[in-house]
Amino acid sequence: MKRLYLDHNATSPLRPEVRQEIADFLAGNCGNPSSIHTTGRNVRRKVDTAREQVAKLIGAKPSEIVFTSGGVEANHLAWHAFEKAGKKIATTVIEHSCIRGASEMSEQCQAQVHRICIKKDGSICPSEIEKLIAFDPDFVSMHHANNETGAMYDVKAISQALKPECYVHTDAVQTVGKIPVNVNDLGVDYLTISAHKLGALQGMGALYVRKGSPFEPFWTGGSQERGRRSGTENVIGILSFGKACEVIAAKIERIGSQYSALRDRFEKGLSKNLDGIYITASTQPRIGNTSHIIFEGIDAESLLIAADLEGLDFSTGSACHSGAIDPSHVVLAMGFDPEIAKGAIRFSLGWSTTEEDIDQAVAILSRLVTSIREKKRQTA
Ligand SMILES: Cc1ncc(COP(=O)(O)O)c(C=O)c1O
């Protein structure tokens, strides 16, 4: 059975060009990029090219890219220089859980953390911006788009509203590769990217660090990444990352509208076939590939299992801890009732999604939701 994959925000399948890049490298290369012999220097050149490809996609200089093991590490790395007593850090209540982790670690280090609240429609109330300015942060970390709802945040406006000495980080894991992202237009000092969300290998990512911004490595002892991340580079991961960025850069102006056309087709199809569906953050600017839907009277886990049996993949925002299903912290923080939050589902499209996939997904979901609701009515 060909599976219908609508979970690109979790991870995106390897792009064919990336698969080829990896196969070509594995077929004929070895060598440590730090070695000074020819074999090592050949690999170094490939790593340098990949760094240029990643930097180009976000309008950065290659020297400002630090390769990491992924988005989580890059996010923590951006925070690390500010996790100190007396520092004032601000973030939102709906960031990825790793930023929540970083904020808790910062508090343990006696930094002061201010959390920006988000309204039920996904927006930020102007009074929250006033509170942020009054807090007078040294460092703000705000995601560019939320990984569950797809709601986008005006990082540029926030950065402009703050004093020039405040450093700004954005977790752009869910926007890079889907829309044009430029570090200078956004006015950020740090930006996080994850390779596997772009159709490259998992376990790979990067932190953009604007020249001159505070930076503290987690570990030292090697000169790799200009001393910012010691350890022999994950060469295969880096080459896969660079290739994905190169492929995406050639068509980035078109990708956003292609994704939103598919997303709109999906949402229109479901809205036509089903009553009682609520599309989260639909009145806000949203990243074009993401559709976050609450189906009235439906338990998201039951729908996920039923759809899985029919070959359709998507995510619920909920997490399973010790056998109990917890509703998503994002949906709860936006003010939804916990029972309603349990019905939230994220569909996310990507480079491999076709109109046919969308139509089939709409047909499967419409049938399953109708039948689950019908069974519930009969047993009520
Ligand atoms: C917004 C956001 N930040 C960070 C991450 C973590 O990235 P990685 O899986 O590369 O560590 C994710 C992954 O889901 C994400 O969606």
Ligand as a Chemical Component Dictionary entry (heavy atoms), coordinates in Angstrom:
data_LIG
# 
_chem_comp.id                   LIG 
_chem_comp.type                 NON-POLYMER 
_chem_comp.pdbx_formal_charge   0 
_chem_comp.three_letter_code    LIG 
# 
loop_
_chem_comp_atom.comp_id 
_chem_comp_atom.atom_id 
_chem_comp_atom.alt_atom_id 
_chem_comp_atom.type_symbol 
_chem_comp_atom.charge 
_chem_comp_atom.model_Cartn_x 
_chem_comp_atom.model_Cartn_y 
_chem_comp_atom.model_Cartn_z 
_chem_comp_atom.pdbx_ordinal 
LIG C1 C1 C 0 9.943  24.302 15.616 1  
LIG C2 C2 C 0 10.888 23.167 15.849 2  
LIG N1 N1 N 0 12.037 23.395 16.474 3  
LIG C3 C3 C 0 12.934 22.430 16.692 4  
LIG C4 C4 C 0 12.698 21.140 16.278 5  
LIG C5 C5 C 0 13.734 20.069 16.533 6  
LIG O1 O1 O 0 14.483 19.802 15.393 7  
LIG P1 P1 P 0 15.379 18.465 15.312 8  
LIG O2 O2 O 0 14.437 17.326 15.158 9  
LIG O3 O3 O 0 16.232 18.670 14.091 10 
LIG O4 O4 O 0 16.196 18.408 16.552 11 
LIG C6 C6 C 0 11.497 20.835 15.635 12 
LIG C7 C7 C 0 11.184 19.453 15.228 13 
LIG O5 O5 O 0 10.053 19.022 15.253 14 
LIG C8 C8 C 0 10.578 21.883 15.393 15 
LIG O6 O6 O 0 9.432  21.661 14.770 16 
# 
loop_
_chem_comp_bond.comp_id 
_chem_comp_bond.atom_id_1 
_chem_comp_bond.atom_id_2 
_chem_comp_bond.value_order 
_chem_comp_bond.pdbx_ordinal 
LIG C1 C2 SING 1  
LIG C2 N1 SING 2  
LIG C2 C8 DOUB 3  
LIG N1 C3 DOUB 4  
LIG C3 C4 SING 5  
LIG C4 C5 SING 6  
LIG C4 C6 DOUB 7  
LIG C5 O1 SING 8  
LIG O1 P1 SING 9  
LIG P1 O2 DOUB 10 
LIG P1 O3 SING 11 
LIG P1 O4 SING 12 
LIG C6 C7 SING 13 
LIG C6 C8 SING 14 
LIG C7 O5 DOUB 15 
LIG C8 O6 SING 16 
# 
